[in-house]
């Protein structure tokens, strides 16, 4: 998982870097277009295109039957039964390509969330940095937070024994990609903090274990196994996707564009979906 995260992060950093100063729609649209093309190709070569075409033809034929014989209840009921069966056949033929596509799509969504799901800190912004510890006496661990120039710690650490958590309030002073360190029990564990006026990839948390948790936080290597700290997280604000007078979640925009590109290009790639 670590190697996959590293490869995917490098690819998406290079792909989205030219769009960092533009509207988030531009970067999302490029990824949606590429995703739509790749998914169409995958769908074409992992599905039974002839069977899907036959199932769709049967559905159309039975729908026409419903329109022509709507006054004949016996024919109408039989046609509706046949429509249901044809739909089930169509869905069955779609399962294999969907199963193949789900893993790459999830990896793409994770990367997009790192770029468009959160807003980096801006100069002057404050945020909470939280370290969650392994079971034990958090107070006895006496953790310290070390920050570089460009960040400041505004208050004494807040200990929350019930959560095995220690929180610090940090404030951004200037733009940059910083590394802060939590020192405890002879260990020094680092966490990245991003301060920027424009869109940038951020890593909300650095975690130590759990395949899903590591996959969902691809921007930094996992914490060492057996360390006193389970995770270090920065509470970034969510980044809305502006759409006229509304703010959407980036996932909504991505799926709308992906579906639109897929439908527009399916004829070009001669894919039956």
N, C-alpha and C positions, 0 to 999 in steps of 0.2 A: 504493500500500500504506500509506503514511503517513496519508493521509486516512481510509482504511478503519479503520486501527488507532485513530485518534483518535475516530471516530464510535462504534465498537464499545465502546471503553473508557468513554466518557461514558455510553452506554446501560447498560452493566453496572454501573458505579459507582452510578448512580441506582437501578437495580433491586435491587441486593444490599445497599445501605446500611442499609435497615431491619432486615436479618437479621444484621448484623455481630456483635451481642452474643448471638445465639441459637445453637443447635446448627447445625453446618454442613449437616446434613441438611435444614434448613428452606430455606435458599437454594438448595441443589441441587435440592430437590423442586420449587420454584417454576419454576426454569429448565427442568427436565425436563418439567413439565406444559406450559409454553408451547412448548417444542421439539416435544413430541409433537403438540400441536394444529396447529402450523405445518406439520410434516412430513406429517400426515394430509391437510391441505388441498392441499399441494403434490403429494402422491402421487395424490390424486383427480383433479386437473386436468392432470397430465402423463402419466398412464398410461391405457391402454386398459382401462377397467374391465370392459367386456363380454367382452373376450377373456380377461382374467384369470379372470373368473367361469366362463367355459366351460372353461378349462384345469383349474380346481379341480374342476369337476363331473366332468370326465373322470377325473381322478385318483381321486375317490371311487367312481365307477362301476367302474373297473378294480380297486380294492381290494376292493370287494364281490364282483367276479368271482373274485378269488383265494380269498376265503373260501368261495364257493359251489362252486367247481370245483377244490378243492385236491387231489382224487384223480385229476384228469385232467391229466397232465403236459403235453400239447400245449397245452391251453387255459391252463394255469398259466404256461408260458413266454411265450406270446403276451401275456397280461395284464401280466406283468412288463415286457415290452418296451414295451407301450403306456403303462404308468405312467412309465417312464423318459422316453419321448418327450413325454408331457404335462408332466412336470416341467421339461424343457428349454424347452418353449414358455412355461410359467409364468415361468421365470427370464428368458427373453428379453424378455417384456413388462415385467419389473420393472427392467430395466437403465436405461431412460431416466429414470424418476423418481429412481432412486438416483444417477445421474450429475448430475441437477439439484440434489439435496439435499446432495451431498458437500461443496461449497464452504461454504455457510452452516453446516453442522454442524461443519466444521473450525474456522471462525472462532469459533463458540460454545465449542468445547472449549478453544481457546487462551485465551479470556477466563476460563473457569472455572478453568483451570490457574493463571492469575495470582492468582485469589482463594482457591483452595482447595488448590493444589499445594504451597505453601510456607508455613512459619510465620514471621511477622515476628520480628525480634530482640526479645527482652524486656529490660527494664532489668537490667543486669548481665551479659548475654550477650556473648560474643566471637565474631567471625567474621573470615574472611579476605576481603579485597578484592583482587582480582587484575586487573592491567592487562596486556593482551597487545599487544605492539608490532608494527609493520610490520618487515619485514626490515631489519637494521642493527645497530649496536652499542648494545644497551640500556643498558650502563653509561655510555656517553658521553652518552646522553640526560639522565642525572641527574634522573629524575623525582622530584617531591615530591608529597606528599598533604596537602591542607589540609582540616581537618574543623571543623565549627561546634561551639559549645558544646552539650553533650549527647552528644557522641561523643569518644572519646580514641583516640590511636594508641599502642599498647603497646610496640612494638619498632621497630628499624630495618628498612628495607625489605629483603626477601629477593629477590635477583636470580637468575633461572633462565635463563641464556643459551640453553640448548638449546630452551626453549619460547618464547623471546623474551618473557618474562613477569617482572613485578615484583609481589610480594605484600606487603601490609601487614596487620598484625593490629590490628583496631579493636575497641573495646568500647563497648557502649551504656550510657549513664548515665541517661537519662530518656526518656520516651515522646515521640514526634514523628516527623514526616516530614522528613528532613534531606537536604541537598544537600552532598556532598563533592566536592572538585576535585582532579584530577590535573594537575599543572603540568609541562610538558616542552617544550623547544624553542620557548619563547615562546607556546605554546598552553595554555589552561586549559579542560579538559574536565570536565564535571560528571556526577555519578552520584547517583541517589536511594537513600537508605537509610531503611528503615521500622523504627521501634521501637514496638511496641504489645503490650498484654496480651491482645488479642483478634484475631480474624480480620481481615485487611486485605489489599487488593491489594498485591502486591509485584512489583518488576521485577528478576529475578535478574541480568539482563545488559543493558547498553546496547551495541549493536553498530553497526558502521559500514557494512557492505555485506552483500550476499546477501539475495535476496528472502525465502527461507525463514527465515533468521535474524532478519530484521526482523519478519516476520509472527509469529514465535514469541515476540517480546519487544515486546508492543504498548504497554507502559506508559510508554515514553520515546521521544523522537525519536531517530533514528539519529545516530551521531557524524558530524561533517562529513567529506565525501569528501576524501581526500588527507591526513588527519591522521596523526600519527605513531603513534597508538594505534588498534588494530583493535577492541578491546572492553574494557569495564570491567565486572567481575562481582562480585557479593557472594554468598558461599556460605551461603545460607539453608538451614535444615534442612527436609526434607520434612515436610508436615503430614498425619498419618494421619487417616482418617475412622473414628471409633469406632463399633463395631457390637457391642453387648453386650460380650463379653470379647475381641473381636477388633478389629484395626485394618485397615481396608480402604483401598485406593486410591480417591480420589474418583471416578475414572473408572468403577470397578465400580458404585458406588452410582448414578451418573448413568445408566448404561446400563440397569441394572435398573429404575429408576423410569421412564425414558423408554419402555421396552418395555411396562411395566405400564400406564402412562397411555395409550399408543397402542392397546393391545388393549382397554382398558376403554372408550375413546371412539370406536373405529372404527365402532360401530353408530350412535352419535349423529350422526356426520358422514357416515354411509352410504358408507364406503370399503371396498372389497374389497382386501385385502392378502394 
